[in-house]
Amino acid sequence: MPIYEYVSEHPDDPERSCRICREGFDLRRPVDRAPLEKCLACRNPVRKVISKVNTPRITKPLSVSDAKKAGFTILEKRDQGTYEKL
């Protein structure tokens, strides 16, 4: 199940949001369910927030020995269309 983030539609108005939805909260919900429309604590309107995506960053290319340690097969081009396993 994916984790969705929700935040109050009125984060600056304390009468229209509680501490939980003002700061935002995470909720695990099935994909086929409709987005949450009201805070579970105060029943005021909330909206779904688009989260940041965590992507791995590779700062340097892998060396041949690093690639072999990671389980990759290393091939070197010998002639036109022929490769040899290192």
C-alpha positions in Angstrom: 0.0 0.0 0.0 1.4 3.4 -0.9 1.8 6.2 1.7 0.0 9.5 0.9 0.6 12.8 2.5 -2.2 15.1 3.5 -2.3 18.7 4.8 -5.1 21.1 5.8 -6.6 23.3 3.2 -6.5 26.2 5.7 -3.1 25.7 7.5 -3.1 29.4 8.8 -6.6 29.3 10.3 -6.5 27.4 13.7 -10.3 27.3 13.8 -10.5 25.4 10.5 -7.6 23.0 11.2 -6.1 21.0 14.1 -2.5 20.6 15.0 -2.3 17.3 13.1 -3.6 18.4 9.8 -2.0 21.9 10.0 1.5 20.2 10.2 0.5 17.5 7.7 0.2 13.7 8.2 1.0 10.5 6.3 -1.6 7.8 5.7 -1.3 4.3 4.1 -4.2 3.7 1.8 -5.0 1.3 -1.0 -4.5 2.7 -4.5 -8.1 2.0 -5.5 -9.6 4.2 -2.7 -10.5 7.8 -3.3 -8.3 10.5 -1.7 -9.1 11.5 1.9 -11.3 14.6 2.0 -11.5 15.3 5.8 -9.0 15.2 8.6 -9.5 12.1 10.7 -9.2 14.1 14.0 -11.0 17.4 13.4 -13.1 16.5 10.3 -12.0 19.7 8.5 -11.1 19.6 4.8 -7.6 18.3 3.8 -5.8 17.9 0.5 -3.4 15.4 -0.8 0.2 16.6 -1.2 2.6 15.6 -4.0 5.6 14.1 -2.3 9.3 14.3 -3.3 10.6 11.2 -5.0 13.8 9.7 -3.6 16.1 8.7 -6.4 19.6 7.3 -6.0 22.5 9.4 -7.0 25.7 8.0 -8.4 28.5 10.4 -8.1 31.1 8.5 -10.1 30.9 5.8 -12.7 31.4 2.2 -11.5 34.8 0.8 -12.1 35.2 -2.7 -13.6 36.0 -4.2 -10.2 33.0 -2.5 -8.6 30.7 -3.7 -11.3 32.0 -7.3 -10.9 31.5 -7.1 -7.1 27.9 -6.0 -7.7 27.3 -9.0 -9.9 27.4 -7.5 -13.4 28.9 -9.2 -16.3 31.6 -7.1 -18.0 32.0 -7.3 -21.8 34.7 -5.7 -23.9 34.3 -5.1 -27.6 36.9 -7.0 -29.6 35.9 -6.8 -33.3 32.9 -5.6 -35.2 29.9 -7.1 -33.3 32.0 -9.5 -31.1 32.4 -9.1 -27.4 34.6 -11.0 -24.9 33.7 -11.5 -21.3 36.3 -10.0 -18.9 
